[in-house]
Amino acid sequence: MVTANRLGKNKGGYRGESIDLDNILGQLEDQSKAEGWKTEHLHFGKTSRESLLFQESRDTHHQKRVLISGGIHGDEPATTAAIAQLILKDELRGGISYYVFPCLNPTGMRRGVRENAEGFDLNRDYFKKQTKEVQTHLRKLEALPRFDLTLHLHEDWEADGFYLYELTLENTPAIYGRPIIDQVGKVCPVELAKKIEGMPADRGLIHPRHRYLDRDDWPEAFHMMRHKTDHCLTLEAPSDFELNVRVKALTTAVQTAIAVTLG
Ligand SMILES: [Zn+2]
């Protein structure tokens, strides 16, 4: 039974603690080397801070390939913190090739706001591709193979608990959602609303069946489903809880998804 309670801080937006992004990215680059992680800086601006960190696990010869991304919304610090923990504490199981973008919106994350420095919501730009960050991200993705699964870490400042979107091809069952919710439910409350963001939800699980690609404000997940994968999970931690609870929720969700992938 989870006893974590809402903090009541999030009035009109995320009002919780932030992370030291540059310290975390520096640690990821320095300390993950010993474990064989390869790091790349994908520059989208003139200064050294205007770059996306990309990391690839030592072994990318494994048959199963998983992409993990976070920090596309700068007011969702637990996402980058969770990815850093998974890599730095060696919490990702072997036997899979990992491709990781720990923070897709560094200018927003440094200021603690959802949008990038120019005011764009990057997670609505994967169709129009107007922002340098998304263009840079897509250029790297083009050079990468297809993935068995893509995982996109998010937080929701209004949610009462954890939930996720599971995107699949039509007539394909959602095999990840329930095991993930069951495991995350042990460390963090689950969102029990019957409708989340206007979509029918079943105990924290949203599995859209309509033709969700008929929009021009594509989030990252839509690009993945169109071009890079047949199975995609958007994981949403409730950001009105302690940061460590949300990090634990997200790391548990990723680890469970990996376990299901490995079978
Ligand atoms: Zn988000």
Boltz pocket constraint, residues with backbone or C-beta under 6 A from the ligand:
constraints:
  - pocket:
      binder: B
      contacts: [[A, 73], [A, 76], [A, 153], [A, 154], [A, 155]]
      max_distance: 6.0
